[in-house]
Amino acid sequence: METIYGIRADAGLDNVVAREEYSDMKALWHGTVIAESPDTVIVEGNHYFPLASVNAALLEPTTHTSVCPWKGTANYYSLKVGDDRNENAVWYYAEPKEAARQIKGRVAFWKGVSVVP
């Protein structure tokens, strides 16, 4: 595993950005692989996967947004696996602020989605 750390000059330790390369990281929900990649960027404990590594057929865009003071405005997708739906379980920053440029074109998961090597 290779880890490369970049710490913003104005950030505390909570905002450590790490890029990790494993054999593969997977995002799983209800036993289904949502994303798989050896290239994730870790920000505030969340693995950000390249959008190209995500099974787009499982994503449904939503209108939900949230704002992080140093990353910018997050947009969300819901997951749909079979008859099960996980509302706003995937987020991304379409236009992240400069301090978060490493996560442009990447998505992260929560709400019961497991991220494992």
Beta strands, then each sheet from edge to edge (+ up, - down):
strand 1: 2-6
strand 2: 17-29
strand 3: 32-43
strand 4: 46-50
strand 5: 59-68
strand 6: 72-81
strand 7: 84-92
strand 8: 106-109
strand 9: 114-116
sheet 1: 1+ 2- 3+ 4- 8+ 7- 6+ 5-
sheet 2: 1+ 2- 9+
end
